């Protein structure tokens, strides 16, 4: 069995309303010193050994990320 | 400036509807061999040097994660 970790993040310049809301909420709770907070997706994929990195890249392009507004990075993390 | 990366994942046994939906959709697209797919949050936090790991842990417990159903991990990733 293979394991992949996929990190999906908003592209530079794309507004991230969830991140901004969390940042404001932390500010309201009294946490100062936060300069930026971005919320993306962390996807953990377990699959058979036959599923290659190329295939996972294709899955990201087609479904798991929105290539117009998001970037993604894939790490293979072993068995 | 400090940078933290926070990984928020569903606790073992908690149903992840977004992950299950994505898994089914990949199956419908013809991708076979996927055994499990979980979707969590990937949070990137930029802050002043004065914000400690303890403070970020507190932020997670209070706001960024839901400790009843989610686990989180924090990595400090440098300047």
Backbone of each chain as ProteinMPNN parsed JSONL, in Angstrom:
{"seq_chain_A": "XXXXXXXXXXXXXXXXXXXXXXXXXXXXXXXXXXXXXXXXXXXXXXXXXXXXXXXXXXXXXXXXXXXXXXXXXXXXXXX", "coords_chain_A": {"N_chain_A": [[0.836, -1.205, 0.0], [0.474, 2.214, -0.794], [1.121, 5.565, 0.29], [0.066, 8.844, -0.124], [0.549, 12.328, 0.434], [-1.225, 15.261, -0.009], [-1.061, 18.675, -0.63], [-3.082, 21.368, -0.859], [-3.244, 24.612, -1.905], [-4.28, 28.056, -1.941], [-3.759, 30.03, -4.855], [-1.262, 32.591, -5.216], [-2.421, 35.795, -4.491], [-5.095, 35.169, -4.71], [-8.086, 35.598, -3.018], [-8.672, 34.495, 0.286], [-11.218, 33.659, 1.995], [-11.891, 32.054, 4.266], [-9.474, 31.866, 5.64], [-8.978, 34.565, 6.206], [-11.152, 35.137, 7.852], [-10.617, 33.453, 10.05], [-8.227, 34.611, 10.864], [-9.102, 37.172, 11.679], [-10.779, 36.376, 13.764], [-8.957, 35.249, 15.572], [-7.558, 37.522, 16.202], [-9.582, 38.945, 17.496], [-9.786, 37.337, 19.708], [-7.607, 38.098, 21.061], [-5.07, 37.391, 20.24], [-2.153, 38.583, 19.146], [0.122, 39.764, 16.581], [-0.089, 38.177, 14.373], [0.518, 37.82, 11.015], [-0.289, 36.77, 8.613], [-2.664, 34.379, 7.501], [-3.465, 31.429, 6.035], [-5.772, 29.133, 4.708], [-5.741, 25.942, 3.525], [-6.093, 22.764, 1.855], [-5.483, 19.524, 3.202], [-4.742, 16.513, 2.094], [-4.98, 13.068, 2.555], [-4.032, 10.195, 1.062], [-4.549, 6.831, 0.603], [-3.502, 4.065, -1.205], [-3.337, 1.411, -3.669], [-0.198, -0.13, -4.616], [0.099, 0.159, -7.32], [-0.757, 2.648, -8.083], [0.464, 5.463, -9.462], [2.639, 8.366, -9.043], [2.199, 10.109, -11.166], [-0.434, 9.485, -11.817], [-1.728, 10.339, -9.505], [-1.186, 13.037, -9.671], [-2.733, 13.668, -11.886], [-5.275, 13.138, -10.812], [-5.423, 15.246, -9.013], [-5.387, 17.441, -10.741], [-7.755, 17.051, -12.087], [-9.789, 16.762, -10.172], [-9.228, 17.003, -7.319], [-8.004, 19.422, -6.768], [-8.54, 22.845, -7.71], [-7.342, 23.974, -10.521], [-7.387, 26.556, -11.499], [-7.529, 28.398, -9.446], [-6.018, 27.285, -7.451], [-2.951, 25.89, -6.162], [-1.058, 22.825, -6.003], [0.742, 20.36, -4.096], [2.426, 17.278, -4.025], [3.373, 14.722, -1.867], [5.03, 11.644, -1.604], [4.661, 9.326, 0.925], [5.51, 6.861, 1.677], [4.941, 3.438, 2.804]], "CA_chain_A": [[0.0, 0.0, 0.0], [1.194, 3.483, -0.879], [0.472, 6.714, 0.925], [0.437, 10.167, -0.633], [-0.015, 13.504, 1.092], [-1.423, 16.32, -1.003], [-1.282, 19.988, -0.017], [-3.745, 22.244, -1.824], [-3.193, 25.978, -1.368], [-4.753, 29.096, -2.858], [-2.691, 30.706, -5.601], [-0.892, 33.949, -4.84], [-3.344, 36.845, -4.94], [-6.489, 34.728, -4.628], [-8.602, 35.898, -1.679], [-8.982, 33.291, 1.062], [-12.151, 34.159, 3.017], [-11.816, 31.266, 5.504], [-8.249, 32.276, 6.328], [-9.15, 35.926, 6.706], [-12.098, 35.051, 8.972], [-9.898, 32.871, 11.189], [-7.262, 35.621, 11.315], [-9.866, 38.186, 12.423], [-11.283, 35.759, 14.996], [-7.813, 35.152, 16.491], [-7.314, 38.9, 16.635], [-10.628, 39.255, 18.476], [-9.497, 36.564, 20.928], [-6.475, 38.72, 21.74], [-3.778, 36.92, 19.733], [-1.58, 39.612, 18.274], [1.363, 39.376, 15.912], [-0.322, 37.328, 13.202], [0.627, 38.631, 9.803], [-1.058, 36.16, 7.53], [-3.157, 33.032, 7.785], [-4.11, 30.868, 4.833], [-6.293, 27.787, 4.943], [-5.831, 25.095, 2.34], [-6.524, 21.385, 2.123], [-4.462, 18.505, 3.456], [-5.406, 15.285, 1.67], [-4.207, 11.839, 2.779], [-4.519, 9.201, 0.113], [-3.975, 5.488, 0.693], [-3.873, 3.375, -2.438], [-2.513, 0.268, -4.042], [1.126, 0.221, -5.119], [0.045, 0.448, -8.755], [-1.144, 4.045, -8.343], [1.708, 6.221, -9.581], [2.619, 9.811, -8.784], [1.567, 10.739, -12.331], [-1.878, 9.295, -11.696], [-2.207, 11.211, -8.427], [-1.135, 14.398, -10.226], [-3.919, 13.785, -12.749], [-6.444, 13.24, -9.918], [-5.432, 16.603, -8.467], [-5.746, 18.377, -11.809], [-9.143, 16.837, -12.521], [-10.831, 16.747, -9.142], [-8.915, 17.333, -5.919], [-7.684, 20.847, -6.686], [-9.064, 23.656, -8.808], [-6.088, 24.553, -11.026], [-7.525, 27.982, -11.824], [-7.284, 29.224, -8.258], [-5.245, 26.586, -6.428], [-1.758, 25.102, -6.449], [-0.987, 21.648, -5.146], [2.023, 19.667, -3.981], [2.193, 15.884, -3.643], [4.495, 13.984, -1.265], [4.814, 10.225, -1.344], [5.159, 9.162, 2.285], [5.858, 5.47, 1.98], [3.942, 2.371, 2.948]], "C_chain_A": [[0.872, 1.257, 0.0], [0.4, 4.578, -0.173], [0.978, 7.996, 0.256], [-0.181, 11.236, 0.269], [-0.079, 14.62, 0.064], [-1.766, 17.612, -0.268], [-1.877, 20.898, -1.08], [-3.817, 23.641, -1.215], [-3.708, 26.966, -2.419], [-3.582, 29.736, -3.583], [-2.464, 32.108, -5.026], [-1.933, 34.946, -5.381], [-4.807, 36.455, -4.908], [-6.97, 34.943, -3.187], [-9.037, 34.605, -0.99], [-9.907, 33.689, 2.212], [-12.078, 33.384, 4.329], [-10.588, 31.674, 6.32], [-8.392, 33.65, 6.949], [-10.09, 35.936, 7.912], [-11.409, 34.5, 10.216], [-8.902, 33.883, 11.759], [-7.952, 36.702, 12.147], [-10.338, 37.631, 13.769], [-10.157, 35.635, 16.027], [-7.477, 36.522, 17.051], [-8.321, 39.286, 17.718], [-10.41, 38.501, 19.79], [-8.256, 37.097, 21.652], [-5.11, 38.218, 21.29], [-3.232, 37.954, 18.751], [-0.35, 39.043, 17.566], [1.159, 38.45, 14.731], [-0.322, 38.196, 11.949], [-0.187, 38.069, 8.653], [-1.486, 34.763, 7.938], [-3.917, 32.55, 6.562], [-4.574, 29.459, 5.153], [-6.424, 27.051, 3.614], [-6.291, 23.703, 2.742], [-5.32, 20.473, 2.301], [-5.138, 17.158, 3.195], [-4.474, 14.095, 1.885], [-4.831, 10.73, 1.952], [-3.797, 7.874, 0.332], [-4.426, 4.722, -0.535], [-2.96, 2.188, -2.676], [-1.195, 0.743, -4.65], [1.117, 0.633, -6.589], [-0.308, 1.905, -9.068], [0.097, 4.933, -8.303], [1.513, 7.689, -9.236], [1.948, 10.559, -9.941], [0.048, 10.641, -12.245], [-2.449, 10.221, -10.625], [-2.206, 12.674, -8.89], [-2.374, 14.66, -11.081], [-5.194, 13.932, -11.91], [-6.567, 14.653, -9.355], [-5.907, 17.596, -9.519], [-7.225, 18.281, -12.17], [-10.166, 17.068, -11.428], [-10.426, 17.345, -7.8], [-8.531, 18.794, -5.732], [-8.374, 21.554, -7.846], [-7.89, 24.44, -9.39], [-6.185, 26.045, -11.381], [-7.154, 28.843, -10.62], [-6.383, 28.546, -7.212], [-3.978, 25.938, -6.999], [-1.805, 23.844, -5.591], [0.421, 21.067, -5.164], [1.736, 18.264, -3.485], [3.473, 15.313, -3.046], [4.12, 12.517, -1.165], [5.432, 9.932, 0.015], [5.36, 7.699, 2.666], [4.659, 4.598, 2.257], [2.957, 2.67, 4.071]], "O_chain_A": [[1.875, 1.337, 0.71], [-0.824, 4.514, -0.062], [2.183, 8.19, 0.099], [-1.282, 11.069, 0.793], [0.893, 14.888, -0.642], [-2.641, 17.641, 0.598], [-1.234, 21.169, -2.094], [-4.384, 23.827, -0.138], [-3.586, 26.736, -3.622], [-2.528, 29.96, -2.988], [-3.358, 32.712, -4.435], [-2.272, 34.935, -6.565], [-5.678, 37.312, -5.06], [-6.311, 34.505, -2.244], [-9.677, 33.743, -1.592], [-9.428, 34.024, 3.296], [-12.189, 33.981, 5.4], [-10.661, 31.809, 7.541], [-7.976, 33.874, 8.086], [-9.852, 36.658, 8.881], [-11.598, 35.023, 11.314], [-8.75, 34.002, 12.975], [-7.446, 37.1, 13.197], [-10.302, 38.327, 14.784], [-10.369, 35.884, 17.213], [-7.15, 36.661, 18.23], [-7.955, 39.882, 18.732], [-10.805, 38.975, 20.855], [-7.898, 36.607, 22.723], [-4.094, 38.576, 21.887], [-3.784, 38.164, 17.672], [0.147, 37.973, 17.919], [2.132, 37.981, 14.14], [-1.065, 39.172, 11.846], [-0.709, 38.813, 7.823], [-0.759, 34.055, 8.635], [-4.879, 33.175, 6.116], [-3.857, 28.686, 5.789], [-7.13, 27.49, 2.707], [-6.813, 23.499, 3.838], [-4.289, 20.629, 1.646], [-5.99, 16.718, 3.966], [-3.323, 14.111, 1.45], [-5.998, 10.379, 2.123], [-2.571, 7.81, 0.254], [-5.611, 4.729, -0.871], [-1.96, 1.99, -1.987], [-1.09, 1.87, -5.135], [2.001, 1.355, -7.051], [-0.166, 2.341, -10.21], [0.702, 5.13, -7.249], [0.39, 8.187, -9.15], [1.218, 11.526, -9.721], [-0.665, 11.594, -12.56], [-3.512, 10.815, -10.806], [-3.102, 13.446, -8.55], [-2.982, 15.728, -11.009], [-6.075, 14.728, -12.233], [-7.667, 15.192, -9.235], [-6.72, 18.476, -9.238], [-7.865, 19.276, -12.51], [-11.281, 17.514, -11.701], [-11.188, 18.107, -7.205], [-8.715, 19.347, -4.648], [-8.745, 20.927, -8.838], [-7.482, 25.455, -8.825], [-5.162, 26.711, -11.541], [-6.534, 29.897, -10.77], [-6.026, 29.162, -6.208], [-3.943, 25.504, -8.15], [-2.503, 23.8, -4.578], [1.183, 21.258, -6.112], [0.888, 18.078, -2.612], [4.539, 15.41, -3.654], [3.031, 12.177, -0.702], [6.599, 10.25, 0.244], [5.377, 7.354, 3.847], [3.517, 4.968, 1.984], [2.052, 1.875, 4.326]]}, "seq_chain_B": "XXXXXXXXXXXXXXXXXXXXXXXXXXXXXXXXXXXXXXXXXXXXXXXXXXXXXXXXXXXXXXXXXXXXXXXXXXXXXXX", "coords_chain_B": {"N_chain_B": [[10.268, 37.217, 11.099], [8.096, 34.479, 11.688], [7.142, 31.209, 10.574], [4.527, 28.948, 10.627], [3.272, 25.677, 10.0], [0.211, 24.067, 9.978], [-1.476, 21.063, 10.451], [-4.59, 19.786, 10.178], [-6.553, 17.123, 11.02], [-9.173, 14.67, 10.701], [-10.25, 12.841, 13.562], [-9.504, 9.4, 14.224], [-11.983, 7.191, 13.14], [-13.95, 9.091, 12.915], [-16.398, 10.155, 10.698], [-15.728, 11.24, 7.401], [-17.161, 13.157, 5.307], [-16.502, 14.753, 3.037], [-14.124, 13.642, 2.122], [-14.966, 11.043, 1.532], [-16.799, 11.561, -0.51], [-15.092, 12.632, -2.482], [-13.528, 10.391, -2.93], [-15.418, 8.589, -3.993], [-16.053, 10.027, -6.314], [-13.628, 9.975, -7.712], [-13.48, 7.286, -8.201], [-15.684, 7.026, -9.897], [-14.643, 8.416, -12.036], [-12.934, 6.596, -13.007], [-10.586, 5.956, -11.718], [-8.929, 3.5, -10.167], [-8.046, 1.463, -7.288], [-7.826, 3.041, -5.073], [-7.751, 3.193, -1.663], [-8.328, 4.635, 0.626], [-9.321, 7.962, 1.396], [-8.765, 10.968, 2.842], [-9.789, 14.178, 3.833], [-8.359, 16.963, 5.164], [-7.349, 19.976, 6.904], [-4.962, 22.39, 5.85], [-3.006, 24.654, 7.219], [-1.391, 27.71, 6.889], [0.592, 29.792, 8.668], [1.777, 32.965, 9.182], [3.736, 34.901, 11.285], [4.778, 37.239, 13.868], [8.032, 37.03, 15.43], [7.658, 36.752, 18.128], [5.532, 35.083, 18.6], [4.904, 32.103, 20.037], [5.366, 28.483, 19.886], [3.714, 27.314, 21.794], [1.697, 29.225, 21.997], [0.586, 29.022, 19.451], [-0.363, 26.435, 19.573], [-2.375, 26.783, 21.453], [-4.067, 28.468, 19.984], [-4.931, 26.639, 18.077], [-6.319, 24.81, 19.671], [-8.36, 26.415, 20.585], [-9.589, 27.596, 18.355], [-8.721, 26.96, 15.633], [-8.814, 24.227, 15.19], [-11.165, 21.6, 15.849], [-11.24, 20.155, 18.771], [-12.751, 18.009, 19.613], [-13.446, 16.393, 17.478], [-11.246, 16.478, 15.831], [-7.713, 16.074, 15.192], [-4.544, 17.766, 15.524], [-1.433, 18.888, 14.1], [1.553, 20.677, 14.479], [4.045, 22.298, 12.649], [7.044, 24.092, 12.827], [8.356, 26.149, 10.408], [10.467, 27.814, 9.937], [11.88, 30.975, 8.846]], "CA_chain_B": [[8.951, 36.588, 10.915], [8.05, 33.034, 11.833], [6.131, 30.504, 9.782], [4.08, 27.651, 11.131], [2.32, 24.907, 9.191], [-0.67, 23.305, 10.865], [-2.221, 20.019, 9.74], [-5.763, 19.413, 10.964], [-7.112, 15.895, 10.434], [-10.254, 14.054, 11.468], [-9.823, 11.757, 14.447], [-9.814, 8.024, 13.836], [-13.369, 6.771, 13.351], [-14.898, 10.171, 12.598], [-16.741, 10.094, 9.275], [-15.244, 12.393, 6.638], [-18.014, 13.14, 4.109], [-15.826, 15.342, 1.872], [-13.174, 12.643, 1.646], [-15.718, 9.928, 0.933], [-17.349, 12.066, -1.774], [-13.991, 12.713, -3.448], [-13.136, 9.013, -3.253], [-16.435, 8.07, -4.92], [-15.945, 10.746, -7.591], [-12.447, 9.44, -8.398], [-13.893, 5.963, -8.651], [-16.543, 7.242, -11.07], [-13.792, 8.874, -13.139], [-12.173, 5.45, -13.496], [-9.353, 5.716, -10.957], [-9.107, 2.372, -9.26], [-6.926, 1.202, -6.395], [-7.802, 3.956, -3.924], [-8.282, 2.512, -0.487], [-8.861, 5.596, 1.576], [-8.997, 9.353, 1.089], [-9.235, 11.827, 3.926], [-9.502, 15.591, 3.578], [-8.221, 17.797, 6.355], [-6.97, 21.357, 6.629], [-3.542, 22.748, 5.839], [-3.031, 26.074, 7.576], [-0.086, 28.364, 6.862], [0.513, 30.944, 9.565], [2.96, 33.833, 9.266], [3.55, 35.754, 12.459], [5.988, 37.84, 14.44], [8.888, 36.078, 16.148], [7.213, 36.623, 19.521], [4.454, 34.092, 18.72], [5.556, 30.821, 20.345], [4.662, 27.242, 19.552], [2.649, 27.162, 22.794], [0.594, 30.109, 21.625], [-0.067, 28.466, 18.261], [-1.109, 25.27, 20.07], [-3.587, 27.335, 22.072], [-4.933, 28.929, 18.874], [-5.518, 25.444, 17.469], [-7.294, 24.242, 20.609], [-9.498, 27.319, 20.771], [-10.277, 28.082, 17.152], [-8.381, 26.45, 14.294], [-9.255, 22.83, 15.1], [-12.221, 21.22, 16.796], [-10.563, 19.05, 19.465], [-13.652, 16.864, 19.827], [-13.439, 15.501, 16.31], [-10.049, 16.64, 15.003], [-6.356, 16.175, 15.729], [-3.728, 18.702, 14.748], [0.019, 18.825, 14.25], [2.131, 21.976, 14.126], [5.474, 22.331, 12.298], [7.624, 25.408, 12.607], [9.093, 25.954, 9.166], [11.515, 28.82, 9.747], [11.591, 32.399, 8.579]], "C_chain_B": [[9.061, 35.066, 11.03], [6.951, 32.444, 10.952], [5.786, 29.183, 10.46], [3.18, 26.998, 10.087], [1.516, 24.028, 10.135], [-1.477, 22.324, 10.014], [-3.375, 19.582, 10.63], [-6.421, 18.213, 10.279], [-8.226, 15.346, 11.318], [-9.715, 12.95, 12.36], [-10.241, 10.417, 13.853], [-11.292, 7.717, 14.126], [-14.407, 7.849, 13.088], [-15.15, 10.156, 11.094], [-16.329, 11.388, 8.575], [-16.023, 12.452, 5.323], [-17.322, 13.707, 2.872], [-14.849, 14.332, 1.265], [-13.876, 11.5, 0.936], [-16.296, 10.337, -0.421], [-16.269, 12.127, -2.853], [-13.563, 11.307, -3.886], [-14.121, 8.398, -4.248], [-16.313, 8.725, -6.293], [-14.749, 10.237, -8.384], [-12.749, 8.057, -8.967], [-14.752, 6.08, -9.916], [-15.755, 7.718, -12.285], [-12.884, 7.746, -13.655], [-10.859, 5.209, -12.776], [-9.594, 4.599, -9.95], [-7.914, 2.265, -8.319], [-6.831, 2.163, -5.22], [-8.465, 3.268, -2.745], [-8.893, 3.462, 0.52], [-8.446, 6.994, 1.157], [-9.613, 10.212, 2.181], [-8.86, 13.269, 3.605], [-9.476, 16.354, 4.893], [-7.825, 19.205, 5.951], [-5.466, 21.533, 6.723], [-3.477, 24.258, 6.044], [-1.605, 26.618, 7.587], [-0.192, 29.678, 7.622], [1.835, 31.698, 9.535], [2.744, 34.781, 10.429], [4.876, 36.329, 12.921], [6.745, 36.783, 15.245], [8.409, 35.811, 17.568], [6.124, 35.558, 19.698], [5.068, 32.694, 18.868], [4.707, 29.637, 19.897], [3.503, 26.997, 20.534], [1.433, 28.012, 22.444], [-0.165, 29.542, 20.424], [-0.892, 27.223, 18.65], [-2.438, 25.712, 20.679], [-4.582, 27.814, 21.01], [-5.654, 27.748, 18.232], [-6.617, 24.89, 18.37], [-8.548, 25.094, 20.699], [-10.281, 27.583, 19.496], [-9.994, 27.296, 15.868], [-8.758, 24.986, 14.101], [-10.403, 22.63, 16.081], [-11.72, 19.981, 17.545], [-11.456, 17.838, 19.724], [-13.555, 15.871, 18.673], [-12.153, 15.561, 15.478], [-8.756, 16.589, 15.826], [-5.623, 17.248, 14.934], [-2.257, 18.482, 15.052], [0.578, 20.159, 13.771], [3.606, 21.788, 13.8], [5.92, 23.782, 12.202], [8.532, 25.281, 11.399], [10.073, 27.082, 8.884], [10.979, 30.142, 9.294], [10.778, 32.566, 7.3]], "O_chain_B": [[10.006, 34.457, 10.527], [5.963, 33.106, 10.635], [6.671, 28.404, 10.816], [2.428, 27.674, 9.384], [2.074, 23.332, 10.983], [-2.075, 22.695, 9.004], [-3.153, 19.061, 11.723], [-6.797, 18.281, 9.109], [-8.217, 15.536, 12.534], [-8.821, 12.205, 11.959], [-11.199, 10.324, 13.087], [-11.779, 7.961, 15.229], [-15.604, 7.565, 13.041], [-14.204, 10.147, 10.306], [-16.552, 12.484, 9.088], [-15.597, 11.863, 4.329], [-17.528, 13.201, 1.769], [-14.765, 14.19, 0.045], [-13.441, 11.046, -0.122], [-16.284, 9.551, -1.368], [-16.498, 11.726, -3.994], [-13.274, 11.07, -5.059], [-13.715, 7.767, -5.224], [-16.454, 8.057, -7.318], [-14.839, 10.081, -9.602], [-12.323, 7.713, -10.069], [-14.57, 5.332, -10.877], [-16.144, 7.461, -13.424], [-12.154, 7.931, -14.628], [-10.089, 4.339, -13.183], [-10.368, 4.749, -9.004], [-6.888, 2.909, -8.537], [-5.87, 2.113, -4.452], [-9.608, 2.817, -2.834], [-9.869, 3.125, 1.19], [-7.353, 7.193, 0.627], [-10.822, 10.184, 2.411], [-7.747, 13.545, 3.159], [-10.459, 16.38, 5.633], [-7.952, 19.583, 4.786], [-4.793, 20.918, 7.55], [-3.843, 25.036, 5.163], [-0.721, 26.046, 8.224], [-0.97, 30.56, 7.259], [2.888, 31.132, 9.83], [1.685, 35.397, 10.544], [5.944, 35.959, 12.434], [6.175, 35.782, 15.679], [8.715, 34.768, 18.145], [5.824, 35.17, 20.827], [5.675, 32.173, 17.933], [3.525, 29.764, 19.579], [2.438, 26.525, 20.136], [0.291, 27.573, 22.578], [-1.394, 29.576, 20.381], [-1.979, 26.998, 18.118], [-3.481, 25.098, 20.452], [-5.787, 27.59, 21.128], [-6.832, 27.839, 17.888], [-7.703, 24.544, 17.904], [-9.654, 24.58, 20.865], [-11.496, 27.773, 19.54], [-10.913, 27.001, 15.104], [-8.995, 24.55, 12.974], [-10.578, 23.404, 17.021], [-11.772, 18.874, 17.008], [-10.955, 16.755, 20.024], [-13.581, 14.657, 18.878], [-11.987, 14.79, 14.532], [-8.715, 17.002, 16.986], [-6.02, 17.597, 13.823], [-1.885, 17.965, 16.106], [0.119, 20.703, 12.767], [4.342, 21.187, 14.582], [5.255, 24.603, 11.57], [9.391, 24.4, 11.362], [10.472, 27.293, 7.739], [9.777, 30.401, 9.348], [10.445, 33.689, 6.922]]}, "name": "protein", "num_of_chains": 2, "seq": "XXXXXXXXXXXXXXXXXXXXXXXXXXXXXXXXXXXXXXXXXXXXXXXXXXXXXXXXXXXXXXXXXXXXXXXXXXXXXXXXXXXXXXXXXXXXXXXXXXXXXXXXXXXXXXXXXXXXXXXXXXXXXXXXXXXXXXXXXXXXXXXXXXXXXXXXXXXXXX"}
